[in-house]
Amino acid sequence: MASFEAVAGEYDTARPSYPDGVYDALGPLEGLLVLDVGAGTGIATRQLQARGATVVAVDAGPALLARAATRTPSLLAVVADGAVLPVRAGAADLICSAQAWHWLDPSTRAGEAHRVLREGGRWAGWWSHARADDEEWFQAHWTIVERACPGTRRGMRDIDWGADLAAPGLFEVGDRVAVPWRREISVDEWMTDQASHSYVAVLARADRDRLLGNLRQVLDRRFPDRTMTVRYETWVWIGTKT
Ligand SMILES: C[S@@+](CC[C@H](N)C(=O)[O-])C[C@H]1O[C@@H](n2cnc3c(N)ncnc32)[C@H](O)[C@@H]1O
């Protein structure tokens, strides 16, 4: 969590929103009480609100929620651990977690989500990842990241979070929904996005600067006009409280 607090500005500036297909998969949201757990700077919060949901943004990072509140002054926001929610049992229609669920305590997160959802309430988790694996620059990018960031592997993008949620037997989880999309951005914006990743933010300053410099070299060679189109997929899982 602290890693994101340190890069709240970069996160707010350069992280992309989620494709419509994510929200289409959730169905009508009008009038639902939604907890956006690990809401960060409010990217998903704003999209859920735009579809008519009443959203409470929950995050452990006050600086991140402050950014979200700057964009949405009327924001309902709570600084809290997403696995220990200050919410009464059965209160929520839907829990959403946009690439944040993996940060919560795995021993308690599913039970806590189950507790605060109403009967038949739903959990939705989604993760966006660039998936340009057939492109040389992208493989070079990951090779540099894996060398510089201990414990970070490109295969982490492939974790089956639906199976993870289903394991304790508290949710019936549907099939993964994969939403492909393309991101057109400048090389500068891509670099700011990279700097907002936790595995980059936790590095010592010199190591971080070296890593970002090496990534930049790859991009400068591949995208001399300094614009990029990158293929992404957002993977969504939806579970219903049993
Ligand atoms: C990758 S960011 C995702 C933010 C936002 N959902 C989005 O889509 O941009 C992960 C978020 O999880 C939050 N987080 C990490 N551990 C948490 C915890 N135990 N409880 C609540 N939030 C947590 C971080 O502060 C961060 O905002």
The ligand as an SDF file (V2000), in Angstrom:
LIG
                    3D

 27 29  0  0  0  0  0  0  0  0999 V2000
   -3.0680   -1.3130   -8.2510 C   0  0  0  0  0  0  0  0  0  0  0  0
   -3.8820   -0.1960   -7.1600 S   0  0  0  0  0  0  0  0  0  0  0  0
   -5.5430   -0.1920   -7.8300 C   0  0  0  0  0  0  0  0  0  0  0  0
   -6.2550    1.0960   -7.5380 C   0  0  0  0  0  0  0  0  0  0  0  0
   -7.5950    1.2750   -8.2440 C   0  0  0  0  0  0  0  0  0  0  0  0
   -8.5400    0.2320   -7.9210 N   0  0  0  0  0  0  0  0  0  0  0  0
   -7.4490    1.3550   -9.7610 C   0  0  0  0  0  0  0  0  0  0  0  0
   -8.0790    0.5910  -10.4650 O   0  0  0  0  0  0  0  0  0  0  0  0
   -6.6900    2.1980  -10.2150 O   0  0  0  0  0  0  0  0  0  0  0  0
   -4.0600   -1.1570   -5.6790 C   0  0  0  0  0  0  0  0  0  0  0  0
   -4.7360   -0.3870   -4.5790 C   0  0  0  0  0  0  0  0  0  0  0  0
   -4.9640   -1.2450   -3.4580 O   0  0  0  0  0  0  0  0  0  0  0  0
   -4.7810   -0.4990   -2.2880 C   0  0  0  0  0  0  0  0  0  0  0  0
   -4.5360   -1.4140   -1.1740 N   0  0  0  0  0  0  0  0  0  0  0  0
   -3.4540   -2.1740   -0.9470 C   0  0  0  0  0  0  0  0  0  0  0  0
   -3.6080   -2.8880    0.1860 N   0  0  0  0  0  0  0  0  0  0  0  0
   -4.8310   -2.5680    0.6690 C   0  0  0  0  0  0  0  0  0  0  0  0
   -5.5710   -2.9940    1.7960 C   0  0  0  0  0  0  0  0  0  0  0  0
   -5.0980   -3.9050    2.6530 N   0  0  0  0  0  0  0  0  0  0  0  0
   -6.7910   -2.4540    1.9980 N   0  0  0  0  0  0  0  0  0  0  0  0
   -7.2990   -1.5270    1.1450 C   0  0  0  0  0  0  0  0  0  0  0  0
   -6.6420   -1.1060    0.0470 N   0  0  0  0  0  0  0  0  0  0  0  0
   -5.4220   -1.6210   -0.1890 C   0  0  0  0  0  0  0  0  0  0  0  0
   -3.6100    0.4000   -2.6150 C   0  0  0  0  0  0  0  0  0  0  0  0
   -3.5230    1.5010   -1.7230 O   0  0  0  0  0  0  0  0  0  0  0  0
   -3.9360    0.7950   -4.0370 C   0  0  0  0  0  0  0  0  0  0  0  0
   -4.7260    1.9450   -4.0960 O   0  0  0  0  0  0  0  0  0  0  0  0
  1  2  1  0
  2  3  1  0
  2 10  1  0
  3  4  1  0
  4  5  1  0
  5  6  1  0
  5  7  1  0
  7  8  2  0
  7  9  1  0
 10 11  1  0
 11 12  1  0
 11 26  1  0
 12 13  1  0
 13 14  1  0
 13 24  1  0
 14 15  1  0
 14 23  1  0
 15 16  2  0
 16 17  1  0
 17 18  1  0
 17 23  2  0
 18 19  1  0
 18 20  2  0
 20 21  1  0
 21 22  2  0
 22 23  1  0
 24 25  1  0
 24 26  1  0
 26 27  1  0
M  CHG  2   2   1   9  -1
M  END
$$$$
